[in-house]
Amino acid sequence: MNAVEIEEAVSKFAEAPFDPETFPYAFLEAFGNKDREPQRGDRQ
């Protein structure tokens, strides 16, 4: 994703009603993450 696509996706995301169950997935998707599973940063 380029900067314009990210800006458009984040703007669309910000306008959507807040849903605590889908928020993490929608947030990741707005930044171009195709994987729908949030990952822990401390994997070993």
Backbone as a chain_set.jsonl record, in Angstrom:
{"seq": "MNAVEIEEAVSKFAEAPFDPETFPYAFLEAFGNKDREPQRGDRQ", "coords": {"N": [[0.846, -1.181, 0.0], [0.439, 2.228, -0.745], [1.054, 5.588, 0.5], [-1.252, 7.163, -0.011], [-3.273, 5.245, -0.362], [-3.269, 4.111, 2.191], [-4.053, 6.332, 3.72], [-6.659, 6.728, 2.734], [-7.865, 4.312, 3.503], [-7.6, 4.438, 6.306], [-9.114, 6.716, 6.849], [-11.664, 5.83, 6.066], [-11.947, 3.756, 7.907], [-11.97, 5.241, 10.306], [-14.399, 6.531, 10.129], [-16.253, 4.559, 10.466], [-18.588, 2.898, 12.662], [-17.695, 2.17, 16.069], [-16.694, -1.035, 16.959], [-15.952, -3.184, 19.365], [-15.25, -5.879, 19.101], [-14.391, -6.321, 16.469], [-12.557, -4.347, 16.057], [-9.589, -4.609, 16.362], [-8.934, -6.151, 14.088], [-9.978, -4.681, 11.935], [-8.446, -2.39, 12.222], [-5.84, -3.33, 11.679], [-6.242, -4.15, 9.044], [-6.749, -1.683, 7.823], [-4.232, -0.645, 7.623], [-3.086, -2.19, 5.729], [-2.501, -4.826, 6.368], [-2.868, -8.024, 5.467], [-3.252, -10.394, 6.776], [-5.542, -11.682, 8.981], [-5.218, -12.137, 11.665], [-4.156, -10.85, 14.674], [-0.794, -10.566, 15.728], [1.547, -11.596, 18.207], [4.292, -9.691, 19.356], [6.467, -10.834, 20.566], [7.368, -13.35, 19.751], [8.975, -16.541, 19.885]], "CA": [[0.0, 0.0, 0.0], [1.168, 3.486, -0.703], [0.552, 6.53, 1.512], [-2.608, 7.592, -0.358], [-4.166, 4.133, -0.066], [-3.358, 4.006, 3.65], [-4.861, 7.469, 4.197], [-8.055, 6.459, 2.385], [-8.338, 3.203, 4.336], [-7.704, 4.903, 7.687], [-10.265, 7.627, 6.895], [-12.864, 4.982, 6.028], [-11.959, 3.064, 9.2], [-12.318, 6.209, 11.353], [-15.807, 6.897, 9.988], [-17.096, 3.41, 10.806], [-18.93, 2.814, 14.086], [-16.757, 1.366, 16.856], [-17.112, -2.377, 17.362], [-14.78, -3.694, 20.077], [-14.88, -7.229, 18.672], [-13.715, -6.32, 15.177], [-11.615, -3.228, 15.988], [-8.185, -4.94, 16.058], [-8.813, -6.658, 12.725], [-10.212, -3.557, 11.022], [-7.287, -1.505, 12.345], [-4.746, -3.948, 10.921], [-6.599, -4.122, 7.63], [-6.618, -0.306, 7.344], [-2.819, -0.397, 7.359], [-2.62, -3.076, 4.683], [-2.177, -6.162, 6.842], [-3.841, -8.963, 4.902], [-3.463, -11.452, 7.759], [-6.611, -11.238, 9.869], [-4.893, -12.521, 13.051], [-3.118, -10.048, 15.331], [0.341, -11.387, 16.147], [2.346, -11.097, 19.322], [5.61, -9.256, 18.937], [7.545, -11.501, 21.284], [7.44, -14.777, 19.383], [10.32, -17.121, 19.989]], "C": [[0.887, 1.238, 0.0], [0.473, 4.43, 0.287], [-0.893, 6.962, 1.241], [-3.608, 6.481, -0.027], [-4.353, 3.953, 1.438], [-4.24, 5.112, 4.198], [-6.339, 7.234, 3.914], [-8.638, 5.36, 3.277], [-8.522, 3.632, 5.78], [-8.884, 5.859, 7.833], [-11.572, 6.839, 6.903], [-13.037, 4.263, 7.367], [-12.44, 4.006, 10.307], [-13.794, 6.592, 11.3], [-16.755, 5.772, 10.411], [-17.433, 3.423, 12.298], [-17.964, 1.871, 14.81], [-17.391, 0.043, 17.251], [-15.91, -3.02, 18.04], [-14.342, -5.089, 19.646], [-14.098, -7.239, 17.367], [-12.657, -5.22, 15.053], [-10.186, -3.646, 15.651], [-7.987, -5.395, 14.607], [-9.004, -5.542, 11.701], [-9.033, -2.588, 11.046], [-6.115, -2.056, 11.532], [-5.02, -3.897, 9.421], [-6.445, -2.724, 7.041], [-5.174, 0.036, 7.01], [-2.226, -1.432, 6.408], [-2.235, -4.468, 5.126], [-3.252, -7.12, 6.342], [-4.156, -10.103, 5.86], [-4.476, -10.953, 8.784], [-6.379, -11.626, 11.32], [-3.847, -11.572, 13.609], [-2.032, -10.985, 15.848], [1.034, -10.749, 17.337], [3.728, -10.748, 18.821], [6.753, -10.02, 19.574], [7.611, -12.997, 20.993], [8.864, -15.277, 19.541], [10.494, -18.25, 19.039]], "O": [[1.931, 1.286, 0.65], [-0.575, 4.095, 0.84], [-1.675, 7.109, 2.18], [-4.672, 6.751, 0.529], [-5.458, 3.678, 1.905], [-5.089, 4.859, 5.053], [-7.183, 7.512, 4.766], [-9.77, 5.47, 3.748], [-9.496, 3.237, 6.421], [-9.586, 5.815, 8.843], [-12.484, 7.154, 7.667], [-14.147, 4.174, 7.891], [-13.236, 3.603, 11.156], [-14.377, 6.941, 12.326], [-17.931, 6.018, 10.682], [-16.642, 3.908, 13.107], [-17.48, 0.898, 14.232], [-18.489, 0.007, 17.808], [-14.942, -3.371, 17.366], [-13.175, -5.445, 19.81], [-13.225, -8.087, 17.181], [-11.939, -5.163, 14.055], [-9.607, -3.083, 14.722], [-6.983, -5.058, 13.979], [-8.274, -5.47, 10.713], [-8.662, -2.031, 10.013], [-5.475, -1.319, 10.782], [-4.117, -3.629, 8.628], [-6.053, -2.585, 5.883], [-4.923, 0.922, 6.194], [-1.005, -1.542, 6.291], [-1.687, -5.23, 4.329], [-4.41, -7.033, 6.752], [-5.22, -10.715, 5.763], [-4.275, -9.9, 9.388], [-7.281, -11.455, 12.14], [-2.745, -11.495, 13.066], [-2.326, -12.071, 16.348], [1.1, -9.526, 17.459], [4.274, -11.434, 17.957], [7.901, -9.867, 19.159], [7.878, -13.804, 21.884], [9.828, -14.534, 19.354], [11.565, -18.856, 18.989]]}, "num_chains": 1, "name": "protein.A"}
